[in-house]
């Protein structure tokens, strides 16, 4: 039996459940998935290996009209996903109208590869509404298959995986069979710390934050990590640290627990807050944070 392998890219607007679907498909907690939009900032690959196949899933930032240079970079990550996919999963939900972000959708409509429109969060709707949405999406994307799911509840996820396996081309594997992501360990440290900041702080603060791992020393028993939390202004630094450092201690403690679960080792985590003025609009800063790979 021939071996199958290919790239399955997950695209769509912000907050429709792309990262949750990715995590369910891959079986590892690869993409941070919170209730806040614009959580994912990079393309993140999660690799599923079986004896007969290798599926390289790719989660992307939500498609949005950029307001600053960071969002331009995020949009570039999403658009790059249109160029190298063997199968495309276009994720929407029961609230979103098919007309939203028509420009990006038009690019998906022109793809000459199998496209599956995934209608997520059907557990938040009723059968009649979902049936009408399916028909509407079949009109908008006549070349695509339309599959309703509830990713958080794992409903329909196995059906997506089975269909993806059928659609993959015959190919040798692209990565080693024991590899489950293209990202280094440091990347997941920054994502986990950023997730806790997204959950713990309000309004603009989480979106003004970037995390950089300055030190990652691993031994058999433990990992020593020193992370820098960058903000754009001095006032934000004060909010992140909190009165007598209470807020930062809380975030660091929650991040350490998640990191210990992720790596299966004792974690010593040191966090420092620094200001890099207006980094979201600085090409130098974005390049140093890995948003402009060129």
Secondary structure, 3 states (H helix, E strand, C coil): CCCEEEEEEEEEECCCCHHHHHHHHHCCCCCCCCCCCCCCCCCEEEEEECCCEEEEEEECCCECCCCCHHHHHHHHHHHHCCCCCCEEEEEEECCCCCCCCHHHHHHHHCCCCEEEEEEECHHHCCHHHHHHHHHHHHHHCCCCEEEECEHHHCECHHHHHHHHHHHCCECCCCCCCCCCECCCHHHHHHHHHHHHHHHHCCCCHHHHCEEEEEEEEECCCEEEEEEEEEECCHHHHHHHHCHHHHHHHHHHHHHHHHHHHHHCCEEEEEEEEEECCCHHHCHHHHHHCCCCCC
